[in-house]
Amino acid sequence: MIENNPCAYVLGTSATPIRPEGMIDTVDLYFEGNLFYELTLPQAWYYNILPVPVLVQSVYGLDNELDRLQRKLERSGCSKGRKEKVQKKLDLARVDFKEALGAPEVIRKFLPTSVRKLLVFCRDLTDLKQMVPEVCGWLMRAGRAITPFEIHHAQGERQNGRILDAFREESDRLHVLFSVNMLIEGLHVEGVDAVLFLRRTESYIVTLQQLGRCLNAEAGKRPVVLDFVNNLSGKSVYDVMAPHLERLSLLPSPKGFEGNTSFLTTGFLSDIRLRIEEILAELEPWQIMYERLIEFRREENDWPSITEGKLGLWCNTQRIAYKRGKLQEERRRQLELIGFEWNQLDSKWMKEYRALKVFFDTCGRWPKREDGPLATWCYTQRERRKNGRLSKERIRALDEIGFVWNQDLQREWMKNYEELKSFVGKYQRFPKSTEGNLGGWCHTQRKMHKLGELSHDRWLLLDKIGFVWSAEQVWQGNFEQLRLFHNRQGRWPGCREGALGRWCTIQRRDYRKGNMSDKRIVQLERIGFPLS
């Protein structure tokens, strides 16, 4: 349809424009990179448009994790006394995880009895068949009367429709819907007030789509997300989403506005991780982990995050011990000797700082508004320095790489203008909006002109080199090429004669389908162009 209507205005809306299959960006695919406005799910939370869910974090199926620790203990070179001490901790953890910290207890404690609709996302049919009896068992042991439903592609469309209708019905029982790739996008089930995530291995995009099933701007209540993982190194919903939400605190906001920058988290995940870390600390001598950290820092030029395996968990343990005043002085001194960052917020700032250095080294300039989040981060640093809220250390670090605190926007604009002139001189055309920074800059000039925000001086400079402002201008340019072609050749171009031939084919097709304006018909008939 889009190909058949090349001059039509097309507006596309999508909850997640990036498709998880191959990470295809539909903005680039269908709209040549022309993104009018983007409001991400974290931004909707930040600006209080959608309710921020309550994240209940826990772990299930910990027997494998504890069995792994048991094998590690048996193979370790610990003394008999240390082995006995660790074995007691391991046995106690096994009892606690099975009873006090098990999935039924988490559900009983944190899933409100008012919840009547629960979605459970499964990876595939095999996973669904395994998880239906297990999850139903958790819910029943938690004292909930349930009615389970299953929806997946192995069933017919009519059967899935009947199942959804039954799930939507009001009941005193808890309706539980197990889904495989059916509710990710394009379908909203009313009244859902809780979601259960299991075995988190999917992408950020899939997480967004699944979270969207329980969010409703008009519901007036906070949905519950049971954020369960079945191993401590796997990413939970919190691990995937929290960095995106926290980053929004750097955005400029109206005076007095307080946005949501964190989740209300509860549950036993942190307790379980801490217990496992304590046992691991008994089995892994501190000095060995310290040396591994030095090696990681040297190779990656970064500090491991909590999701990066054992070393990340160990670093988190050091931060917790330091915060509680329980880290030995000698160990604190050793960590500070290698510049260890106690506050992860400092680590995030340094990550953006390093990204800025890479950007400048690659592009030879500082980020502009169209360059996305990194430009926002730069804007925030300038504003914080202006308001006296940027530390001397950070100012010094930015000064060391030559960061421009007051950008000369006119000089930057003229630099892009000269690059555009060179491009046109070389290729005899203007760049598309998808052709790198210069294409994006041209798109911005058109948008500013349309909004009346482009100065007259800049408009004159662009118009002087024949800048294309609109689709109508493109059509008129092609029309003029067609007229010149006919005058020189004494004939009309064939459909296979390059871009002009293809353009002629489109004009005939538009005419046949009644999609051509009277003005264009008159123009083409005036030069004798055969429309049929």
Secondary structure, 3 states (H helix, E strand, C coil): CCCCCCCCCCCCCCCCCEECCCCEEHHHHHHCCCCCCCCCHHHHHHCCCCCCCEEEEEECCCHHHHHHHHHHHHHCCCCHHHHHHHHHHHHHHHHHHHCCCCHHHHHHHHCCCCCCEEEEECCCHHHHHHHHHHHHHHHHHCCCCEEEEEECCCCCHHHHHHHHHHHHCCCCCEEEEEECCCCCCCCCCCCCCEEEECCCCCCHHHHHHHHHHHCCCCCCCCCEEEEEECCCCCCCHHHHHHHHHHHHHHCCCCCCCCCCCCCEEEECHHHHHHHHHHHHHHHCCHHHHHHHHHHHHHHHCCCCCCCCHHHHHHHHHHHHHHHCCCCCHHHHHHHHHCCCCCCHHHHHHHHHHHHHHHHHHHHCCCCCHHHCHHHHHHHHHHHHHHCCCCCHHHHHHHHHCCCCCCCCHHHHHHHHHHHHHHHHHHHCCCCCCCCHHHHHHHHHHHHHHHCCCCCHHHHHHHHHCCCCCCHHHHHHHHHHHHHHHHHHHCCCCCCCCHHHHHHHHHHHHHHHCCCCCHHHHHHHHHCCCCCC
